[in-house]
Amino acid sequence: MAWVKIPKEHHPIFMDALPMAPDVDVVKMFGGLAAMVGGNMAGGLFARSVVVRLDDAGVQEVLALEGSGPFDPMGNGRSMAGAVMLPESVMDEPDELRGWLVRAIMFARSLPPKVKKKAKPVAKAKPVAKAKPAAKAKPAAKAKPAAKAKPPAARKTSAKAGGKAAPRRRAP
């Protein structure tokens, strides 16, 4: 499925249909809103509809509805287990939407709560050395003319070495 921006007018519809309880948290997700229970997503806005997580029987029930489908947010054929998209028409039926969200919250309550992972320690930054005060600028020195380059001294060759350079010998 191609990415579709969640309409802002769906936010209040979702919030009005969502049964609020002390264990239900609403967070921003996918550019919309999602209901979380114990760190598990129960349901949320996606594209022009709502995604809900349900047990296997609930998933089959939703998939039997015209306009529903598996929740595949990237459109690559990998759907999220137990998550299905409700038909877009459910956004016009507050009671039906509320019923699906109640079922999704009940399912999320049956899942073990997610434990927040401890943050991995970040390498400590080395202290930055204090900057030394800038020295006063010295007047620029006059440029000296460049010295003429001397050609490298050629090594003498010997006939014994077959025309190769004779090895250098140390003085005794």
Secondary structure by P-SEA (a helix, b strand, c coil): cccccccccaaaaaaaaccccccbbbbbcccbbbbbccccccccccccbbbbbbcaaaaaaaaacccccccccccccccccccccccccccccaaaaaaaaaaaaaaaaaccccccccccccccccccccccccccccccccccccccccccbbbbbbcccccccccccccc
